[in-house]
Amino acid sequence: MSGLLFPKGRPAALDRQAKKTARVSIDHAESAKAKARAHGQCEVTVIGEGRCLRRDTETHHLINGRLRGRGESAQAERKIRCCHRCHQAITQHLLQRVGEPMPHFQDRYRRVQ
């Protein structure tokens, strides 16, 4: 006991850091689930070509933007494991997702050219 009538509360910076640590921990755990689901193979399926046969090396968040890795975006169902080449094609909009408005890892892709 410090003897003060109104002791100082916990610093806000520590609260922010704890919240960020918890969020990052959840995101990493969900990425590990996605990696286990993929069994080491790229999960991108292109219509008319089939599933990519290359090894998965990256995790792609299907819900992009400012809130990537938070809330809905952090869930394993909203992430896809892919090879570097497919990840580049998705981010450069050479592959377009075909499916429901809410993205899911089982959605297929169509080549845009």
N, C-alpha and C positions, 0 to 999 in steps of 0.2 A: 504494500500500500504506500502510495507516494505522499499521503498527507494532504493532497490538494482536494479542494471541494469539487472541482470539475477537472478530472485528469484528461489529458489529451487522448483523442481517439486514434484509431489506427490510421496511418497515412494513406491517402487516396491512391498514391502510386503503388503501394503494396496490393491494394484491392484490384487495381487494373491489371497488375502483373499476374496475380493469381487467376483472374478471369481469363486472361490470354493463355496462360499455361494450360488451363482446363480445356479451352477451346481447341488448342493445337493438339492436345493429347487425344481428344475425341476424333479429330480429323485424321491423325496418324493411325489410330485403331481402325477406323473405317477404311482407310487406304489399304491396310493390311488384309482386311476382309476381301476387298476387291482383288488384291494380288493373289490371295489363296483361291478365289473363285476362278481366276483366269488360267491357273495351272501353267503359268509361264508362257502362254501364247497370246498374241495380240487378239483382242476381242472385236476388232472392227470387221463388220460384214458389209461388203459392197454388193448392191443388187446386181445380179448378172455375173458376178465374179466369185462370190463366196467369201468365206472368212479368210482373213490374212493369215499366212502361215509363219510369219516372222515371230521372233521372241519379243515378249512385252518388256519394255524398258521404262515406260513412263505412265503416270496416272493423269488422265485428262478429266477435269471437272466439267460435267455437262451443263451445269448452271454456272455461267461466267459472270463477271462483273465485280463490283465492289465487295460483295458478300461471299465471294468464293471461299469455300472451306468452312462456312458457318451455316448453322441451321440445316435446311433441306439440302444444300450443296455439299455438306460434309458426309451425307449418307452414302454408303457403298453402292446403293442402287443408282445414285446420281453421278457415279464415276465410272470411267471405262479404262481398262488397262490396254495400252497400245504400244506399238513399236514407234521409233522416232519418225520414220517416214510417214506413217498414218497420222501421227500427232501433228506433224507439220502440215499435212494436207487438210486436216480438220481446222486448224487455227488459221490457215491461209484461205479458207473457204473453198478449197478445191473439192472437198467432200461435204455434202449437205445431208444432215440428219433427216430421216423420213420416219415419222411416227406421231404419237400423240403430242399435244402441246407441252406436257410435262415430260422432260427427257428421262429416259431409262436406259440402262446399260445394254438391253437387248434390242434397242432400236437399230435399224439398218441405215446404210448410207448410200447416196447416189453421187456419182461423179458429175462435177459441174465443169463443162468445157465448151 
